[in-house]
Amino acid sequence: MFTRYFIPIPNELSPAINPGIEMSEVLTSLEVSGNQRVMLDSVVSSAQRARVEQDPRNPCTTLSGMPGGEPIHRGYSKGAWSPPGVGENGMCVLSLSTRHHKLTIWSKVGRHWVSLACLSDVWFEYNATKEWTTAAATVTDPDSPPHLIYEARCRLLAVSQLVWTPVYKDKRGEFSSLVTLMGNGCVVFWRVECNFKSVLQASVVNVCQADMMAASAVHWCHTGDRKGYLTVGNNEGCVRIFHCHFTDKGVNFKSVCNVWEKCDRLCVRDVHLTHIPGRKQYLAIFTKHNLLMAASLRLTTQQQQQQQQHHKSPPSVLHTSHIFIADLEISGLIVFEDMSVYVSAKDGVVKHVFINVSREDGTTTIEEGDTVFQSEDVMYCGLATSPNNTLFAVFETIRVAYDHLVEREPTLVNVYRLGDIQALIHGLLETPSDNLHSKADVFESIRINMCKAGHCPVELLRANQIPKQTVATLKVYYWLVKICRSSCIADQKLQKSIKELEPSLQNAIMGRRMTEILQQQCSQGLPKMDPLHLSLSLMAEWLKNTHKHTNAFETINMADIDRNPGIPLDLSWVSGVSVNLPSVKRRAESLTTRRTVKKQWQAAWLLRAVTCIDLTTLSGDDTDGNVERLCHKAGHPIRTDLLEGLGMTEAGAGGGITCGAVCVYPARVSAAVRTLKRLGVQMPVAAVATGFPSGQYHFKTRCEEIKLAVADGAMEIDIVINREMALTGNWQGLYDEVKAMRTACGTAHMKAILAVGDLGSMTNVVRASLVAMMAGADFIKTSTGKEGVNATLPVGLVMCRAIRDYHQQTGIKVGFKPAGGIRTAKDALAWLILIKEELGNDWLNNHMFRIGASGLLGDIERQLFHYVYGRYAAGSELPMA
């Protein structure tokens, strides 16, 4: 019925309706400790704890390095996400209040959290402009004893709750208001400008007295342009609604009604106010201990005017009803537009509740549906919805046997489906979208239902129906087929048809997409032939028509490629990274089992792999003759008749399909340069240097070796890092060495060999990768080929993730080169799939991705021979280097 997994860190606000703290996309979890609402990042595993403890959203850290600075700092007790657009580039910002009531605004820049402003300082100065005694007199007589005045001052600075309004616009521009409820019962309205960068863009607009001490729940209900209702509940059990109107002069703040004015001393856990569609009525929903209460309200402008004229509250509350949900306290509340409510309780119960409001007299009735699910010996500490409202997450923690009221931080996240599964599928098919990633929660809901039911709820396509469908519709069916395959469908006949349908859908989607792209590049119309066989012929047509301008297989002049200038060493970044090895292995295993290319697409991918090979000879018996034969093979890697059979004659005639580079020892660089010049092949020569392969040489001689190789004509230098520094954690020393080698390379591109087989752990691999890139490496390379462990997919995955993080943080692209142990065409395809999946198409070329190999080219040519002639070639039929 459900699946369990870790929810990723959110990046933007969810449009789903959620009470209390605004939550972000699939989402920020909630925990309640006493009467304080706590923001949590997500499930914290032991491998992630060191990094998460430095995250500003972690509530229970005692590290002195946390934002706030004090060694006794206990983390953040309350928080609220802003609407999109308040931060830079349309992003959200996060407002947080610490347990000692320090109010700050944070934004995530790249992979780091940045403190934008401390509003506590502004609030302190705002009160200091008045006399402290006058400020405290809002709740205390000015003639009160000093200790009472001091207590009033503390309550004046204490943040009870906070919430953001939507983005509004006035004469000064766009803004959102951060509403903070203080401990003394006053409401502070902050004006926070959109595109917020510093504290200069935040100011106090109004301070209004609400007479709601110790607020415990708050909700904003938008009603119009710069207008809305603020619903507040407190520890005493009272719930009150206020009308707020932002004007050019400030905020008009009026108390509308008391939804619940009895001080029953039951803390209000959640509040939610929503407008009933098609009526002049509102519905207020709030929870107190194990009670779910609903009240129908009539909130109109006319009533507000009556209240102002007659100084009394009109009968706004039409009817109130309640229901007992569970034995223990309610911990989460989700309200949907159809008035259906999901409620979680601390005794491990989630229930579905329906609220009906009579159109005539506003009578509310609460109907308790079936228990959605119930678990023993666990405590549910929060609920959340996904953006499309098709999934909801239940945050689960351990319930201590000897004290069922003791809470722990969530240890598990359960994700459940919502809605009719057939309606979800038909909705996807009726309005197909190219951006299926935005429907991830819908597909997950479908998958959960299929796992539970054991069958597919809709009829899939037949093979003869595929040509009539659009690409967007085919993509939806393709993912439905993938879900069916992973859902253990019991029907054997359906399993067989699914197995046959999946490759047909994949071929149709890829064929049509490639046809659309290449048709835009062709000067003439497409030939009339099977679309599945157009790929290579269209590629040849495109190369023929654009050969004068560009060549997809041409070796690009390395001097024209933007280099990595490097950045200052960030030790906090380096020491903060860690690797979840089991997850890395699972991901690496799935790359080759879930992704494959066949037929003409496999031939095209193998041709791409040829252009990315650094054809290498690094033997002790290398001679100039060996190097010359290597250069001949690198310049003409594929037999001419094979290129003709593939429709790639135009690409191969002028040397368009060549290897990426030739890689030799420094003493053989001059011979390689002479041979390539004589052949008329534009191809860089790479030299291994700096004491290859061990690197255990004097630093000065290693740098001098680089300079000599560059002087002989090497355009790329493969340096080896000092593994001793990586193993001992001397990252500053490693950074300085690699940076000095980068300077010695001059205009030549530098590839840093990490020798992963000698580094001992994946954590050292990712840290060494980051340090090398920070020092200015243009490529990072796995191995020398001389270690016991060389290029493996798990290592490559970790290094690719480091490259991706570096690019996201700095905007600089760094290349990747696996080397050692890559001998077959199947291996080459696996590495190309890894690059496409993890780094994208921008890295699928020979100036961002290389494969260091010597015997790989022969096996690729053998596979291409089989594609063209239908049989494998004998060893004597293929020219070797």
Buried (B, 14 or more C-beta within 10 A) or exposed (E): EBBEEBBEBBEBBBEBEBBBBBBBBBBBBBBBEEBBBBBBBBBBEEBBEEBBBBBBBBBBBEEEEBBBEEEEBBBBBBBBBBBBBBBBEEBBBBBBBBBBBBBBBBBBEEEEBBBBBBBBEBBEEBBEEEEBBEBBBBBBEEEBEEEBBBBBBEBBBBBBBBBBBBBBEEEEEEBBBBBBBBBBBBBBBBBBBBBBEEBEBBBBBBBBEBEBBBBBBBBBBEBEEBBBBBBBBBBBBBBBBBBBBBEEEBBBBBBBBBBBEEEEEBBBBBBBBBBBEEEEBBBBBBBBBBBBBBBBBBBBEEBBEBBEEEEEBBEBBBBBBBBEBBEBBBBBBBBBEEBBBBBBBBBBBBBBBEBBBEEEEBBBEBEBEEEBBBBEEBBBBBBBBBBBBBBBBBBBBBBEEEEBEEBEBBEBBBBBBBBEBEEBBEBBBEEBEEEBEEBBBBBBBBBBBBBEEEEBBBEBBEEEEBEEBEEBBBBBBBBBBBBBBEBEBEEEEBBEBBEEBBEBBBBBBBBBEBBEEBBEEBEEEBEEEEBBEBBBBBBBBBBBBBBEEEBBBBBBEBEEEEBBEBBEBBBEBBBBBBBBBEEBBEBBEEBBEEBEBEEBBBBBBBBBBBBBBBBBBBEEEBEBEBBBBBBBBBBBBBBEEBBEBBBBBBBBEBBBBBBBBBBBBBBBBBBBBBBBEEBEBBBBBBBBBBBBBEBEEEBEEBBBBBBBBBEBBBBBBBBBBBBEBBBEEBBEBBBBBBBBBBEBBEEBBBBBBBBBBBBEEBBBBBBBBBBBBBBBBBBBBBBBBBBEBBBBBBBBBBBBBBBBBBBEBBEBBBBBBBBBBBBBBEBBBBBBBBBBBBBEEEBBBBBBBBBBBBEBBBBBBBBBBBBBEEEEBEEEEBBEB
